[in-house]
Amino acid sequence: MKIFLSGTPWPVIIIIAGFVIAIILTQVFSAKNVILRTLKRLPSRSINGVKSNEFVKIHGKALHANEPLLAPLSRRKCVFYSIKIEQKKGSGKNSHWKTLVQEERYQDFFVEKNGELLLIKPTKNPLNYINYLVTDKETDSGTFNDPTPEFERLLSQYGISSTGLFGFNKSLRYTEGIISVGERITVAGKVSWKTLNEPIPEYPYSKIAQLEADGKQKIIITDLPEAQKTTI
């Protein structure tokens, strides 16, 4: 290291140091790592053992409260999905990926654990949640790589052509993360007990626990396997 520093101009050292610090900060404050750090600090509880206003994490199985959503490409039944379609622009060192579509859809859903239910109601206005979904499906296309018929249909739905001016395939890529019906997930938030206006089939209680945001701390929703390490 001393040899490297002694022969390297200070402006270059500063640039390299700044680059390294930027990488470290990106990792530390990424959505995934922020969520995992927060979950690590929270107690894990059984659903019916949680008190009102207690901020906890719950591991359980995602269940739909209404007709499930269908993931755009995989067509799997789910309660939450996040997709992104990108196109590669430029070439060589000037190439970059431009986001054409970034979409997130969800519905109210339950988390079930040992026959007990927890209600999750994500909202965008105001935004009351943060999430990280593992990529379940991905596909791409390029000059010598035709899009699959399913990807072609999906592109058409969003008004995107898979070819350019001269008929060559565009460099496109797609990622899809979902919370499928029955998938094990982890959620966290402040618990509020609500009286049921109508009974829920096969649920023998008159009240149900619901997660809510608490000030700056939003509801956490993730299917990261790492988040399942602490169970009760």
N, C-alpha and C positions, 0 to 999 in steps of 0.2 A: 504494500500500500504506500510506503514512504517513497519507493522508487517511482510509483505511478504519479504521486502528487508532485514530486520534485521536477518531473519533466512535463507536467501538464499545465497549460495556462489557466489562471484563475477563472476567467470567464467560462471556460469549458467545464471546470470543476463545479462552478455554481449551477450551470445548466444541467449537468448530470445529477447533482444533488437535488435540484428542483424536480427533475423528472422522477427520481426515486421516491421523493416525498409525496408527489402527486399520486403515484401508484399505491403507496401505503394508505394514504387518506381515502382513495377510492375504495380500497378493500375494506377498511375499517368502517366506513360510513355507507357501504352498499346496503340496499334494502334487506338482502339475505342476512348479512351479519348483524345489522341492527336488530332484526327480529329475533335471531337466535340468542343474542346477548340479553335482550329483554326477557325472553321466555326462561332463560337460565335462572334469572333472579326471582321468578314467580313460583309460588307454591302450586302443586298439582292437587286437585280435589276431586271427590265424587260430586256429581251434580247436585243431588239433594242435600249434601252436606255443606253447601256454600251459603254463607250469610249475605243479606242485602248489603250493597256497597263494598263488598270484598272484591279486590282485584286479583283474579286467579287465572290459571290456565287449565284447560280441559282437553284431554285426548279422547277422541271418540269417532264414531262413524257418521258421515254426512248422509242425511236423508232429506228428500224433497218435501216441501210443505205444499207445493202446487205442482202442476204439470211440469216435468223437468225440461230444462233447456236442452238443445242439441248442439254439440260442438260443431263449428262450421266445417271442418275437414274430416275429422274422424267420425262424426255423426254419433258420438257416444252421448248417452244421457248424463246430464250434469246439473249442478246448481250454481256453478261459477265457471267462466272461462275467460282467458286472456289470450289474444292473438296479435301477431305482428306480421305484416308483409313489407319486405324491403326490396329495393332495386339497387344493383351496383352501378355507380356512376363513375365516369372517368376511367383512367388506366394507369398502370404502374404505380408510382409513388403518389399520384394525385387521385387514386381510386378511393371511393368511400361508399358506404351503404346509406341510402336515403330511405327513410321510413315513408311508405305510401299509405299504410293503414295500421292503426294501433287501436284496438277495440277491447273493451272489457264489458262483459255482461254478467249479471248475477240475479238471484232472486232470494226472497226470504227462505231460510232453510233451518233444519234441526241438526243438532249433534246429539247422537244417542250413545249412551254408555250404561250398560247393565240395566236396560229397560227404562232409564231415566232420560229425559229430554231437556235440551238447552236450545233456546230460540236465538237465531242470529238474523239481524235485519240490517244488511249493509245499505248505506245511502251515499249519494254523490253530492247532494245539496242539503245540508252541509256534508262534506266528506267525513265519514265517521270511522273509517277503517284503513289499515295498511295491509298489504298482502304480498306473499311471494309464492308463486305456483311453479312447480317443477315442470319442465317442458316434457309433454307426453307425446307430441307428434311434430315432425318437421319434414319439410320437403323443399326441393329447389329445382330450378331449371336454368339452362345456359345455352351457349352456342351449339354444343354437341349433346345437349341433354334436354329432350323434349319434356314439357310438363306432363304429369299424369292426367288422365281425363278428369279425375276428381279435383286436382289443383286448377286445371283449366276452367272448370265450372265455377269454382270458388272465385277465381280472378274475374270472371265475367260478372259475378254478382256485385263486385265492387267497382265495375267499370274499368278494369285494367286489362290491357291487351298483353298477351304473352310474347308478341313479336314486335320488332321495330319497323322502320321505314322500308327496309329492303327485305323484309321477311325473315330476318335472323331472330332467333330466340333472345329475349332479354335475359339478363342475369337476375333472377328473382329468387328470394328465399322466404320461407314461411315457418313460423313457430307457433305452437299452440300448447297452452297449459290449461288443465281443467281440474276441477274437483268433481269427480264422478259420483254418481249415486252409490252409496255403500263404501266409499273410500275412507280410510282412516286418516284423520286430519288432526291438527292442533289449533285451538282458538284460545284467545285470552281477552279479558276485558273486565269492566266493573259489572257485577251481577245486580240485577234488579228483579224482584219477584213480582209477577203480574197475575192477576186473577183472570181465568179463562172465561170469555163470554160464551163460548161454545165448547163442548167436550171434544177432545182429540181421540179418535179411535184407538183402543188398546192402551190408553194412557189414563191411569186410575186416579189422577190428582186434579184438584180444582185450581191449582196455581202452577205456573211454569216459570223457570228461571230464564232471563233474557240478558244477553250481553249488551253493554252500552259503552260508549266512549266516556272518558273521564278527563276533562280538561284537555291538556295537550296530548295525553296518551290515548290513542285511538284503539279500536278493536283490532286485534291481530288475527289474521286468517292465513294458514299455510298448510301445505301437504309435504313439507320437507321431512324426510325420514329422520334427520338429525334432531328434529324437534320432539320426536317420540321417545327419546332416550329415557326421560324421567316419567315414570308412570306410577299410578297408585293402585 
